[in-house]
Amino acid sequence: MTTLTVHNLDDELHDSLRDLANSHGRSVEDEAREILRGAVLAKRTGTPARGPGKLGSRIAARFAQVGLEQDIPELRGQLAVAPSLER
């Protein structure tokens, strides 16, 4: 793994990052890693990392890069049923 060092991070930004990390139960380093991962993934897929858009639309956009062409049926209002594990 590679190490990335960020110099001259202003105190207000660091405090905000620390608060965000605490709210997610992560270290500041883990939070920064997640933010960077999301930003790079968003850039690669062309979809917002966290932002507007419904989950299904974001999933479809992400998988469009690998060849998903058919519509995913909407299951709104249907109850989830656990599969039977009996033979």
PDB file with one MODEL, atoms N, CA, C and O in Angstrom:
MODEL        1
ATOM      1  N   MET A   1       0.840  -1.181   0.000  1.00  0.00           N
ATOM      2  CA  MET A   1       0.000   0.000   0.000  1.00  0.00           C
ATOM      3  C   MET A   1       0.885   1.243   0.000  1.00  0.00           C
ATOM      4  O   MET A   1       2.021   1.222   0.473  1.00  0.00           O
ATOM      5  N   THR A   2       0.342   2.300  -0.532  1.00  0.00           N
ATOM      6  CA  THR A   2       1.047   3.567  -0.638  1.00  0.00           C
ATOM      7  C   THR A   2       0.608   4.493   0.473  1.00  0.00           C
ATOM      8  O   THR A   2      -0.528   4.419   0.943  1.00  0.00           O
ATOM      9  N   THR A   3       1.505   5.366   0.893  1.00  0.00           N
ATOM     10  CA  THR A   3       1.192   6.367   1.913  1.00  0.00           C
ATOM     11  C   THR A   3       1.042   7.718   1.250  1.00  0.00           C
ATOM     12  O   THR A   3       1.830   8.087   0.379  1.00  0.00           O
ATOM     13  N   LEU A   4       0.025   8.453   1.668  1.00  0.00           N
ATOM     14  CA  LEU A   4      -0.217   9.807   1.168  1.00  0.00           C
ATOM     15  C   LEU A   4      -0.200  10.743   2.361  1.00  0.00           C
ATOM     16  O   LEU A   4      -0.927  10.535   3.332  1.00  0.00           O
ATOM     17  N   THR A   5       0.622  11.764   2.291  1.00  0.00           N
ATOM     18  CA  THR A   5       0.702  12.756   3.364  1.00  0.00           C
ATOM     19  C   THR A   5       0.161  14.063   2.838  1.00  0.00           C
ATOM     20  O   THR A   5       0.538  14.505   1.753  1.00  0.00           O
ATOM     21  N   VAL A   6      -0.726  14.688   3.605  1.00  0.00           N
ATOM     22  CA  VAL A   6      -1.307  15.968   3.202  1.00  0.00           C
ATOM     23  C   VAL A   6      -0.781  17.039   4.152  1.00  0.00           C
ATOM     24  O   VAL A   6      -1.032  16.989   5.356  1.00  0.00           O
ATOM     25  N   HIS A   7      -0.064  17.989   3.614  1.00  0.00           N
ATOM     26  CA  HIS A   7       0.491  19.083   4.399  1.00  0.00           C
ATOM     27  C   HIS A   7      -0.434  20.295   4.328  1.00  0.00           C
ATOM     28  O   HIS A   7      -1.233  20.426   3.401  1.00  0.00           O
ATOM     29  N   ASN A   8      -0.317  21.167   5.303  1.00  0.00           N
ATOM     30  CA  ASN A   8      -1.004  22.463   5.316  1.00  0.00           C
ATOM     31  C   ASN A   8      -2.521  22.350   5.245  1.00  0.00           C
ATOM     32  O   ASN A   8      -3.170  23.152   4.573  1.00  0.00           O
ATOM     33  N   LEU A   9      -3.086  21.375   5.922  1.00  0.00           N
ATOM     34  CA  LEU A   9      -4.536  21.236   6.019  1.00  0.00           C
ATOM     35  C   LEU A   9      -5.012  22.218   7.084  1.00  0.00           C
ATOM     36  O   LEU A   9      -4.565  22.151   8.229  1.00  0.00           O
ATOM     37  N   ASP A  10      -5.906  23.121   6.723  1.00  0.00           N
ATOM     38  CA  ASP A  10      -6.290  24.128   7.716  1.00  0.00           C
ATOM     39  C   ASP A  10      -7.090  23.499   8.858  1.00  0.00           C
ATOM     40  O   ASP A  10      -7.750  22.474   8.687  1.00  0.00           O
ATOM     41  N   ASP A  11      -7.015  24.129  10.004  1.00  0.00           N
ATOM     42  CA  ASP A  11      -7.593  23.583  11.233  1.00  0.00           C
ATOM     43  C   ASP A  11      -9.093  23.353  11.117  1.00  0.00           C
ATOM     44  O   ASP A  11      -9.608  22.348  11.605  1.00  0.00           O
ATOM     45  N   GLU A  12      -9.793  24.277  10.474  1.00  0.00           N
ATOM     46  CA  GLU A  12     -11.248  24.144  10.353  1.00  0.00           C
ATOM     47  C   GLU A  12     -11.624  22.906   9.542  1.00  0.00           C
ATOM     48  O   GLU A  12     -12.560  22.189   9.897  1.00  0.00           O
ATOM     49  N   LEU A  13     -10.900  22.659   8.460  1.00  0.00           N
ATOM     50  CA  LEU A  13     -11.158  21.476   7.647  1.00  0.00           C
ATOM     51  C   LEU A  13     -10.833  20.205   8.425  1.00  0.00           C
ATOM     52  O   LEU A  13     -11.584  19.231   8.368  1.00  0.00           O
ATOM     53  N   HIS A  14      -9.728  20.211   9.144  1.00  0.00           N
ATOM     54  CA  HIS A  14      -9.361  19.041   9.945  1.00  0.00           C
ATOM     55  C   HIS A  14     -10.404  18.769  11.022  1.00  0.00           C
ATOM     56  O   HIS A  14     -10.771  17.617  11.254  1.00  0.00           O
ATOM     57  N   ASP A  15     -10.887  19.826  11.683  1.00  0.00           N
ATOM     58  CA  ASP A  15     -11.918  19.661  12.714  1.00  0.00           C
ATOM     59  C   ASP A  15     -13.193  19.078  12.111  1.00  0.00           C
ATOM     60  O   ASP A  15     -13.820  18.202  12.706  1.00  0.00           O
ATOM     61  N   SER A  16     -13.573  19.563  10.937  1.00  0.00           N
ATOM     62  CA  SER A  16     -14.776  19.044  10.268  1.00  0.00           C
ATOM     63  C   SER A  16     -14.601  17.582   9.887  1.00  0.00           C
ATOM     64  O   SER A  16     -15.525  16.781  10.028  1.00  0.00           O
ATOM     65  N   LEU A  17     -13.413  17.239   9.404  1.00  0.00           N
ATOM     66  CA  LEU A  17     -13.127  15.853   9.047  1.00  0.00           C
ATOM     67  C   LEU A  17     -13.170  14.961  10.284  1.00  0.00           C
ATOM     68  O   LEU A  17     -13.699  13.851  10.237  1.00  0.00           O
ATOM     69  N   ARG A  18     -12.612  15.449  11.391  1.00  0.00           N
ATOM     70  CA  ARG A  18     -12.636  14.685  12.634  1.00  0.00           C
ATOM     71  C   ARG A  18     -14.078  14.478  13.115  1.00  0.00           C
ATOM     72  O   ARG A  18     -14.436  13.383  13.549  1.00  0.00           O
ATOM     73  N   ASP A  19     -14.902  15.528  13.039  1.00  0.00           N
ATOM     74  CA  ASP A  19     -16.307  15.412  13.450  1.00  0.00           C
ATOM     75  C   ASP A  19     -17.059  14.410  12.576  1.00  0.00           C
ATOM     76  O   ASP A  19     -17.848  13.606  13.074  1.00  0.00           O
ATOM     77  N   LEU A  20     -16.808  14.469  11.280  1.00  0.00           N
ATOM     78  CA  LEU A  20     -17.446  13.532  10.357  1.00  0.00           C
ATOM     79  C   LEU A  20     -17.011  12.101  10.649  1.00  0.00           C
ATOM     80  O   LEU A  20     -17.830  11.181  10.652  1.00  0.00           O
ATOM     81  N   ALA A  21     -15.719  11.922  10.895  1.00  0.00           N
ATOM     82  CA  ALA A  21     -15.200  10.590  11.232  1.00  0.00           C
ATOM     83  C   ALA A  21     -15.842  10.064  12.504  1.00  0.00           C
ATOM     84  O   ALA A  21     -16.227   8.896  12.569  1.00  0.00           O
ATOM     85  N   ASN A  22     -15.959  10.912  13.515  1.00  0.00           N
ATOM     86  CA  ASN A  22     -16.596  10.501  14.770  1.00  0.00           C
ATOM     87  C   ASN A  22     -18.040  10.089  14.550  1.00  0.00           C
ATOM     88  O   ASN A  22     -18.513   9.123  15.148  1.00  0.00           O
ATOM     89  N   SER A  23     -18.746  10.826  13.686  1.00  0.00           N
ATOM     90  CA  SER A  23     -20.153  10.502  13.439  1.00  0.00           C
ATOM     91  C   SER A  23     -20.321   9.170  12.715  1.00  0.00           C
ATOM     92  O   SER A  23     -21.377   8.544  12.802  1.00  0.00           O
ATOM     93  N   HIS A  24     -19.281   8.735  12.000  1.00  0.00           N
ATOM     94  CA  HIS A  24     -19.318   7.448  11.304  1.00  0.00           C
ATOM     95  C   HIS A  24     -18.586   6.345  12.067  1.00  0.00           C
ATOM     96  O   HIS A  24     -18.513   5.208  11.599  1.00  0.00           O
ATOM     97  N   GLY A  25     -18.047   6.677  13.235  1.00  0.00           N
ATOM     98  CA  GLY A  25     -17.344   5.677  14.033  1.00  0.00           C
ATOM     99  C   GLY A  25     -16.020   5.251  13.420  1.00  0.00           C
ATOM    100  O   GLY A  25     -15.602   4.103  13.573  1.00  0.00           O
ATOM    101  N   ARG A  26     -15.356   6.176  12.723  1.00  0.00           N
ATOM    102  CA  ARG A  26     -14.088   5.860  12.074  1.00  0.00           C
ATOM    103  C   ARG A  26     -13.000   6.808  12.566  1.00  0.00           C
ATOM    104  O   ARG A  26     -13.277   7.836  13.184  1.00  0.00           O
ATOM    105  N   SER A  27     -11.775   6.441  12.279  1.00  0.00           N
ATOM    106  CA  SER A  27     -10.652   7.342  12.545  1.00  0.00           C
ATOM    107  C   SER A  27     -10.642   8.414  11.454  1.00  0.00           C
ATOM    108  O   SER A  27     -11.280   8.261  10.413  1.00  0.00           O
ATOM    109  N   VAL A  28      -9.910   9.496  11.708  1.00  0.00           N
ATOM    110  CA  VAL A  28      -9.789  10.556  10.708  1.00  0.00           C
ATOM    111  C   VAL A  28      -9.158   9.983   9.442  1.00  0.00           C
ATOM    112  O   VAL A  28      -9.578  10.315   8.334  1.00  0.00           O
ATOM    113  N   GLU A  29      -8.169   9.139   9.599  1.00  0.00           N
ATOM    114  CA  GLU A  29      -7.500   8.542   8.442  1.00  0.00           C
ATOM    115  C   GLU A  29      -8.462   7.668   7.639  1.00  0.00           C
ATOM    116  O   GLU A  29      -8.486   7.740   6.410  1.00  0.00           O
ATOM    117  N   ASP A  30      -9.257   6.842   8.328  1.00  0.00           N
ATOM    118  CA  ASP A  30     -10.238   6.003   7.629  1.00  0.00           C
ATOM    119  C   ASP A  30     -11.287   6.858   6.921  1.00  0.00           C
ATOM    120  O   ASP A  30     -11.697   6.542   5.804  1.00  0.00           O
ATOM    121  N   GLU A  31     -11.719   7.935   7.567  1.00  0.00           N
ATOM    122  CA  GLU A  31     -12.721   8.816   6.956  1.00  0.00           C
ATOM    123  C   GLU A  31     -12.159   9.459   5.693  1.00  0.00           C
ATOM    124  O   GLU A  31     -12.843   9.518   4.671  1.00  0.00           O
ATOM    125  N   ALA A  32     -10.922   9.940   5.755  1.00  0.00           N
ATOM    126  CA  ALA A  32     -10.289  10.549   4.578  1.00  0.00           C
ATOM    127  C   ALA A  32     -10.172   9.525   3.454  1.00  0.00           C
ATOM    128  O   ALA A  32     -10.387   9.850   2.286  1.00  0.00           O
ATOM    129  N   ARG A  33      -9.827   8.279   3.812  1.00  0.00           N
ATOM    130  CA  ARG A  33      -9.712   7.221   2.818  1.00  0.00           C
ATOM    131  C   ARG A  33     -11.059   6.972   2.130  1.00  0.00           C
ATOM    132  O   ARG A  33     -11.117   6.820   0.910  1.00  0.00           O
ATOM    133  N   GLU A  34     -12.143   6.931   2.918  1.00  0.00           N
ATOM    134  CA  GLU A  34     -13.479   6.710   2.350  1.00  0.00           C
ATOM    135  C   GLU A  34     -13.899   7.862   1.445  1.00  0.00           C
ATOM    136  O   GLU A  34     -14.488   7.641   0.387  1.00  0.00           O
ATOM    137  N   ILE A  35     -13.598   9.088   1.859  1.00  0.00           N
ATOM    138  CA  ILE A  35     -13.937  10.254   1.035  1.00  0.00           C
ATOM    139  C   ILE A  35     -13.175  10.200  -0.285  1.00  0.00           C
ATOM    140  O   ILE A  35     -13.757  10.431  -1.344  1.00  0.00           O
ATOM    141  N   LEU A  36     -11.886   9.899  -0.231  1.00  0.00           N
ATOM    142  CA  LEU A  36     -11.092   9.794  -1.457  1.00  0.00           C
ATOM    143  C   LEU A  36     -11.592   8.664  -2.351  1.00  0.00           C
ATOM    144  O   LEU A  36     -11.704   8.830  -3.565  1.00  0.00           O
ATOM    145  N   ARG A  37     -11.894   7.511  -1.745  1.00  0.00           N
ATOM    146  CA  ARG A  37     -12.400   6.370  -2.513  1.00  0.00           C
ATOM    147  C   ARG A  37     -13.698   6.746  -3.233  1.00  0.00           C
ATOM    148  O   ARG A  37     -13.869   6.450  -4.415  1.00  0.00           O
ATOM    149  N   GLY A  38     -14.609   7.401  -2.508  1.00  0.00           N
ATOM    150  CA  GLY A  38     -15.878   7.809  -3.115  1.00  0.00           C
ATOM    151  C   GLY A  38     -15.697   8.814  -4.226  1.00  0.00           C
ATOM    152  O   GLY A  38     -16.379   8.738  -5.248  1.00  0.00           O
ATOM    153  N   ALA A  39     -14.787   9.757  -4.043  1.00  0.00           N
ATOM    154  CA  ALA A  39     -14.544  10.781  -5.068  1.00  0.00           C
ATOM    155  C   ALA A  39     -13.951  10.166  -6.329  1.00  0.00           C
ATOM    156  O   ALA A  39     -14.349  10.521  -7.439  1.00  0.00           O
ATOM    157  N   VAL A  40     -13.009   9.255  -6.168  1.00  0.00           N
ATOM    158  CA  VAL A  40     -12.382   8.614  -7.328  1.00  0.00           C
ATOM    159  C   VAL A  40     -13.393   7.723  -8.040  1.00  0.00           C
ATOM    160  O   VAL A  40     -13.453   7.721  -9.269  1.00  0.00           O
ATOM    161  N   LEU A  41     -14.182   6.971  -7.289  1.00  0.00           N
ATOM    162  CA  LEU A  41     -15.202   6.116  -7.893  1.00  0.00           C
ATOM    163  C   LEU A  41     -16.235   6.955  -8.640  1.00  0.00           C
ATOM    164  O   LEU A  41     -16.663   6.582  -9.732  1.00  0.00           O
ATOM    165  N   ALA A  42     -16.636   8.082  -8.059  1.00  0.00           N
ATOM    166  CA  ALA A  42     -17.601   8.967  -8.716  1.00  0.00           C
ATOM    167  C   ALA A  42     -17.040   9.502 -10.022  1.00  0.00           C
ATOM    168  O   ALA A  42     -17.754   9.577 -11.022  1.00  0.00           O
ATOM    169  N   LYS A  43     -15.788   9.867 -10.021  1.00  0.00           N
ATOM    170  CA  LYS A  43     -15.144  10.378 -11.230  1.00  0.00           C
ATOM    171  C   LYS A  43     -15.071   9.290 -12.297  1.00  0.00           C
ATOM    172  O   LYS A  43     -15.312   9.543 -13.478  1.00  0.00           O
ATOM    173  N   ARG A  44     -14.736   8.083 -11.867  1.00  0.00           N
ATOM    174  CA  ARG A  44     -14.591   6.951 -12.796  1.00  0.00           C
ATOM    175  C   ARG A  44     -15.929   6.560 -13.414  1.00  0.00           C
ATOM    176  O   ARG A  44     -16.001   6.269 -14.608  1.00  0.00           O
ATOM    177  N   THR A  45     -16.997   6.550 -12.599  1.00  0.00           N
ATOM    178  CA  THR A  45     -18.298   6.093 -13.089  1.00  0.00           C
ATOM    179  C   THR A  45     -19.172   7.219 -13.605  1.00  0.00           C
ATOM    180  O   THR A  45     -20.181   6.968 -14.265  1.00  0.00           O
ATOM    181  N   GLY A  46     -18.798   8.463 -13.314  1.00  0.00           N
ATOM    182  CA  GLY A  46     -19.604   9.590 -13.757  1.00  0.00           C
ATOM    183  C   GLY A  46     -20.854   9.807 -12.934  1.00  0.00           C
ATOM    184  O   GLY A  46     -21.773  10.497 -13.374  1.00  0.00           O
ATOM    185  N   THR A  47     -20.905   9.228 -11.744  1.00  0.00           N
ATOM    186  CA  THR A  47     -22.060   9.413 -10.867  1.00  0.00           C
ATOM    187  C   THR A  47     -21.609  10.086  -9.581  1.00  0.00           C
ATOM    188  O   THR A  47     -20.459   9.928  -9.171  1.00  0.00           O
ATOM    189  N   PRO A  48     -22.491  10.829  -8.946  1.00  0.00           N
ATOM    190  CA  PRO A  48     -22.114  11.471  -7.684  1.00  0.00           C
ATOM    191  C   PRO A  48     -21.785  10.439  -6.625  1.00  0.00           C
ATOM    192  O   PRO A  48     -22.460   9.415  -6.527  1.00  0.00           O
ATOM    193  N   ALA A  49     -20.755  10.696  -5.829  1.00  0.00           N
ATOM    194  CA  ALA A  49     -20.379   9.775  -4.758  1.00  0.00           C
ATOM    195  C   ALA A  49     -21.485   9.687  -3.721  1.00  0.00           C
ATOM    196  O   ALA A  49     -21.920   8.594  -3.359  1.00  0.00           O
ATOM    197  N   ARG A  50     -21.926  10.807  -3.259  1.00  0.00           N
ATOM    198  CA  ARG A  50     -23.055  10.887  -2.334  1.00  0.00           C
ATOM    199  C   ARG A  50     -23.809  12.131  -2.720  1.00  0.00           C
ATOM    200  O   ARG A  50     -23.280  13.239  -2.624  1.00  0.00           O
ATOM    201  N   GLY A  51     -24.983  11.969  -3.134  1.00  0.00           N
ATOM    202  CA  GLY A  51     -25.699  13.147  -3.541  1.00  0.00           C
ATOM    203  C   GLY A  51     -27.041  12.794  -4.116  1.00  0.00           C
ATOM    204  O   GLY A  51     -27.608  11.745  -3.811  1.00  0.00           O
ATOM    205  N   PRO A  52     -27.553  13.681  -4.957  1.00  0.00           N
ATOM    206  CA  PRO A  52     -28.885  13.472  -5.485  1.00  0.00           C
ATOM    207  C   PRO A  52     -28.966  12.227  -6.346  1.00  0.00           C
ATOM    208  O   PRO A  52     -27.961  11.731  -6.857  1.00  0.00           O
ATOM    209  N   GLY A  53     -30.149  11.751  -6.490  1.00  0.00           N
ATOM    210  CA  GLY A  53     -30.377  10.569  -7.298  1.00  0.00           C
ATOM    211  C   GLY A  53     -30.843   9.428  -6.435  1.00  0.00           C
ATOM    212  O   GLY A  53     -30.392   9.247  -5.305  1.00  0.00           O
ATOM    213  N   LYS A  54     -31.747   8.673  -6.986  1.00  0.00           N
ATOM    214  CA  LYS A  54     -32.272   7.538  -6.245  1.00  0.00           C
ATOM    215  C   LYS A  54     -31.295   6.380  -6.331  1.00  0.00           C
ATOM    216  O   LYS A  54     -30.519   6.275  -7.281  1.00  0.00           O
ATOM    217  N   LEU A  55     -31.339   5.526  -5.347  1.00  0.00           N
ATOM    218  CA  LEU A  55     -30.381   4.426  -5.250  1.00  0.00           C
ATOM    219  C   LEU A  55     -30.380   3.562  -6.501  1.00  0.00           C
ATOM    220  O   LEU A  55     -29.314   3.231  -7.020  1.00  0.00           O
ATOM    221  N   GLY A  56     -31.554   3.194  -6.992  1.00  0.00           N
ATOM    222  CA  GLY A  56     -31.628   2.345  -8.184  1.00  0.00           C
ATOM    223  C   GLY A  56     -30.967   2.991  -9.388  1.00  0.00           C
ATOM    224  O   GLY A  56     -30.279   2.323 -10.161  1.00  0.00           O
ATOM    225  N   SER A  57     -31.177   4.292  -9.547  1.00  0.00           N
ATOM    226  CA  SER A  57     -30.569   5.014 -10.667  1.00  0.00           C
ATOM    227  C   SER A  57     -29.055   5.044 -10.531  1.00  0.00           C
ATOM    228  O   SER A  57     -28.333   4.908 -11.519  1.00  0.00           O
ATOM    229  N   ARG A  58     -28.576   5.223  -9.298  1.00  0.00           N
ATOM    230  CA  ARG A  58     -27.129   5.242  -9.083  1.00  0.00           C
ATOM    231  C   ARG A  58     -26.519   3.866  -9.336  1.00  0.00           C
ATOM    232  O   ARG A  58     -25.425   3.764  -9.891  1.00  0.00           O
ATOM    233  N   ILE A  59     -27.228   2.802  -8.929  1.00  0.00           N
ATOM    234  CA  ILE A  59     -26.725   1.443  -9.173  1.00  0.00           C
ATOM    235  C   ILE A  59     -26.685   1.166 -10.673  1.00  0.00           C
ATOM    236  O   ILE A  59     -25.693   0.642 -11.179  1.00  0.00           O
ATOM    237  N   ALA A  60     -27.755   1.515 -11.388  1.00  0.00           N
ATOM    238  CA  ALA A  60     -27.805   1.285 -12.835  1.00  0.00           C
ATOM    239  C   ALA A  60     -26.694   2.062 -13.537  1.00  0.00           C
ATOM    240  O   ALA A  60     -26.052   1.539 -14.448  1.00  0.00           O
ATOM    241  N   ALA A  61     -26.463   3.304 -13.119  1.00  0.00           N
ATOM    242  CA  ALA A  61     -25.404   4.103 -13.732  1.00  0.00           C
ATOM    243  C   ALA A  61     -24.037   3.476 -13.492  1.00  0.00           C
ATOM    244  O   ALA A  61     -23.185   3.465 -14.380  1.00  0.00           O
ATOM    245  N   ARG A  62     -23.838   2.960 -12.298  1.00  0.00           N
ATOM    246  CA  ARG A  62     -22.553   2.348 -11.986  1.00  0.00           C
ATOM    247  C   ARG A  62     -22.316   1.096 -12.835  1.00  0.00           C
ATOM    248  O   ARG A  62     -21.209   0.879 -13.327  1.00  0.00           O
ATOM    249  N   PHE A  63     -23.357   0.275 -13.006  1.00  0.00           N
ATOM    250  CA  PHE A  63     -23.186  -0.966 -13.753  1.00  0.00           C
ATOM    251  C   PHE A  63     -23.284  -0.761 -15.263  1.00  0.00           C
ATOM    252  O   PHE A  63     -22.957  -1.673 -16.021  1.00  0.00           O
ATOM    253  N   ALA A  64     -23.724   0.410 -15.718  1.00  0.00           N
ATOM    254  CA  ALA A  64     -23.760   0.693 -17.149  1.00  0.00           C
ATOM    255  C   ALA A  64     -22.356   0.635 -17.733  1.00  0.00           C
ATOM    256  O   ALA A  64     -22.184   0.307 -18.907  1.00  0.00           O
ATOM    257  N   GLN A  65     -21.355   0.950 -16.924  1.00  0.00           N
ATOM    258  CA  GLN A  65     -19.969   0.918 -17.382  1.00  0.00           C
ATOM    259  C   GLN A  65     -19.506  -0.498 -17.727  1.00  0.00           C
ATOM    260  O   GLN A  65     -18.558  -0.674 -18.492  1.00  0.00           O
ATOM    261  N   VAL A  66     -20.180  -1.511 -17.161  1.00  0.00           N
ATOM    262  CA  VAL A  66     -19.758  -2.888 -17.409  1.00  0.00           C
ATOM    263  C   VAL A  66     -20.760  -3.660 -18.260  1.00  0.00           C
ATOM    264  O   VAL A  66     -20.694  -4.886 -18.352  1.00  0.00           O
ATOM    265  N   GLY A  67     -21.691  -2.932 -18.881  1.00  0.00           N
ATOM    266  CA  GLY A  67     -22.553  -3.583 -19.856  1.00  0.00           C
ATOM    267  C   GLY A  67     -23.982  -3.850 -19.435  1.00  0.00           C
ATOM    268  O   GLY A  67     -24.679  -4.574 -20.146  1.00  0.00           O
ATOM    269  N   LEU A  68     -24.465  -3.314 -18.325  1.00  0.00           N
ATOM    270  CA  LEU A  68     -25.867  -3.495 -17.948  1.00  0.00           C
ATOM    271  C   LEU A  68     -26.708  -2.655 -18.903  1.00  0.00           C
ATOM    272  O   LEU A  68     -26.597  -1.429 -18.924  1.00  0.00           O
ATOM    273  N   GLU A  69     -27.544  -3.316 -19.685  1.00  0.00           N
ATOM    274  CA  GLU A  69     -28.354  -2.594 -20.661  1.00  0.00           C
ATOM    275  C   GLU A  69     -29.852  -2.744 -20.410  1.00  0.00           C
ATOM    276  O   GLU A  69     -30.635  -1.914 -20.873  1.00  0.00           O
ATOM    277  N   GLN A  70     -30.262  -3.771 -19.697  1.00  0.00           N
ATOM    278  CA  GLN A  70     -31.685  -3.991 -19.476  1.00  0.00           C
ATOM    279  C   GLN A  70     -32.152  -3.242 -18.238  1.00  0.00           C
ATOM    280  O   GLN A  70     -31.366  -2.959 -17.334  1.00  0.00           O
ATOM    281  N   ASP A  71     -33.437  -2.925 -18.208  1.00  0.00           N
ATOM    282  CA  ASP A  71     -34.005  -2.244 -17.060  1.00  0.00           C
ATOM    283  C   ASP A  71     -34.083  -3.187 -15.871  1.00  0.00           C
ATOM    284  O   ASP A  71     -34.287  -4.391 -16.026  1.00  0.00           O
ATOM    285  N   ILE A  72     -33.919  -2.627 -14.693  1.00  0.00           N
ATOM    286  CA  ILE A  72     -34.081  -3.388 -13.462  1.00  0.00           C
ATOM    287  C   ILE A  72     -35.506  -3.144 -12.988  1.00  0.00           C
ATOM    288  O   ILE A  72     -35.878  -1.995 -12.748  1.00  0.00           O
ATOM    289  N   PRO A  73     -36.319  -4.198 -12.844  1.00  0.00           N
ATOM    290  CA  PRO A  73     -37.712  -3.982 -12.462  1.00  0.00           C
ATOM    291  C   PRO A  73     -37.825  -3.373 -11.065  1.00  0.00           C
ATOM    292  O   PRO A  73     -37.056  -3.696 -10.159  1.00  0.00           O
ATOM    293  N   GLU A  74     -38.784  -2.503 -10.922  1.00  0.00           N
ATOM    294  CA  GLU A  74     -39.013  -1.851  -9.643  1.00  0.00           C
ATOM    295  C   GLU A  74     -39.901  -2.750  -8.792  1.00  0.00           C
ATOM    296  O   GLU A  74     -40.881  -3.308  -9.286  1.00  0.00           O
ATOM    297  N   LEU A  75     -39.566  -2.887  -7.541  1.00  0.00           N
ATOM    298  CA  LEU A  75     -40.299  -3.772  -6.645  1.00  0.00           C
ATOM    299  C   LEU A  75     -41.008  -2.999  -5.539  1.00  0.00           C
ATOM    300  O   LEU A  75     -41.275  -3.548  -4.470  1.00  0.00           O
ATOM    301  N   ARG A  76     -41.307  -1.753  -5.786  1.00  0.00           N
ATOM    302  CA  ARG A  76     -41.945  -0.910  -4.781  1.00  0.00           C
ATOM    303  C   ARG A  76     -43.283  -1.512  -4.352  1.00  0.00           C
ATOM    304  O   ARG A  76     -44.087  -1.922  -5.189  1.00  0.00           O
ATOM    305  N   GLY A  77     -43.507  -1.557  -3.045  1.00  0.00           N
ATOM    306  CA  GLY A  77     -44.775  -2.033  -2.503  1.00  0.00           C
ATOM    307  C   GLY A  77     -44.861  -3.540  -2.343  1.00  0.00           C
ATOM    308  O   GLY A  77     -45.857  -4.047  -1.828  1.00  0.00           O
ATOM    309  N   GLN A  78     -43.850  -4.259  -2.768  1.00  0.00           N
ATOM    310  CA  GLN A  78     -43.879  -5.710  -2.628  1.00  0.00           C
ATOM    311  C   GLN A  78     -43.130  -6.121  -1.368  1.00  0.00           C
ATOM    312  O   GLN A  78     -42.114  -5.523  -1.014  1.00  0.00           O
ATOM    313  N   LEU A  79     -43.635  -7.129  -0.707  1.00  0.00           N
ATOM    314  CA  LEU A  79     -42.985  -7.621   0.498  1.00  0.00           C
ATOM    315  C   LEU A  79     -41.779  -8.476   0.141  1.00  0.00           C
ATOM    316  O   LEU A  79     -41.806  -9.242  -0.822  1.00  0.00           O
ATOM    317  N   ALA A  80     -40.750  -8.338   0.912  1.00  0.00           N
ATOM    318  CA  ALA A  80     -39.577  -9.189   0.736  1.00  0.00           C
ATOM    319  C   ALA A  80     -39.876 -10.545   1.342  1.00  0.00           C
ATOM    320  O   ALA A  80     -40.368 -10.633   2.467  1.00  0.00           O
ATOM    321  N   VAL A  81     -39.584 -11.589   0.611  1.00  0.00           N
ATOM    322  CA  VAL A  81     -39.855 -12.951   1.071  1.00  0.00           C
ATOM    323  C   VAL A  81     -38.530 -13.699   1.134  1.00  0.00           C
ATOM    324  O   VAL A  81     -37.790 -13.760   0.152  1.00  0.00           O
ATOM    325  N   ALA A  82     -38.244 -14.263   2.295  1.00  0.00           N
ATOM    326  CA  ALA A  82     -36.993 -15.018   2.449  1.00  0.00           C
ATOM    327  C   ALA A  82     -37.081 -16.307   1.663  1.00  0.00           C
ATOM    328  O   ALA A  82     -38.142 -16.931   1.631  1.00  0.00           O
ATOM    329  N   PRO A  83     -36.006 -16.724   1.030  1.00  0.00           N
ATOM    330  CA  PRO A  83     -36.027 -17.983   0.274  1.00  0.00           C
ATOM    331  C   PRO A  83     -36.098 -19.172   1.243  1.00  0.00           C
ATOM    332  O   PRO A  83     -35.619 -19.106   2.375  1.00  0.00           O
ATOM    333  N   SER A  84     -36.692 -20.224   0.776  1.00  0.00           N
ATOM    334  CA  SER A  84     -36.780 -21.454   1.560  1.00  0.00           C
ATOM    335  C   SER A  84     -35.445 -22.191   1.448  1.00  0.00           C
ATOM    336  O   SER A  84     -34.916 -22.371   0.351  1.00  0.00           O
ATOM    337  N   LEU A  85     -34.922 -22.602   2.562  1.00  0.00           N
ATOM    338  CA  LEU A  85     -33.672 -23.344   2.559  1.00  0.00           C
ATOM    339  C   LEU A  85     -33.911 -24.853   2.713  1.00  0.00           C
ATOM    340  O   LEU A  85     -32.973 -25.641   2.830  1.00  0.00           O
ATOM    341  N   GLU A  86     -35.176 -25.219   2.710  1.00  0.00           N
ATOM    342  CA  GLU A  86     -35.544 -26.639   2.825  1.00  0.00           C
ATOM    343  C   GLU A  86     -35.392 -27.319   1.468  1.00  0.00           C
ATOM    344  O   GLU A  86     -35.590 -26.696   0.425  1.00  0.00           O
ATOM    345  N   ARG A  87     -35.044 -28.580   1.492  1.00  0.00           N
ATOM    346  CA  ARG A  87     -34.938 -29.335   0.237  1.00  0.00           C
ATOM    347  C   ARG A  87     -36.159 -30.147   0.035  1.00  0.00           C
ATOM    348  O   ARG A  87     -36.270 -30.856  -0.965  1.00  0.00           O
TER     349      ARG A  87
ENDMDL
END
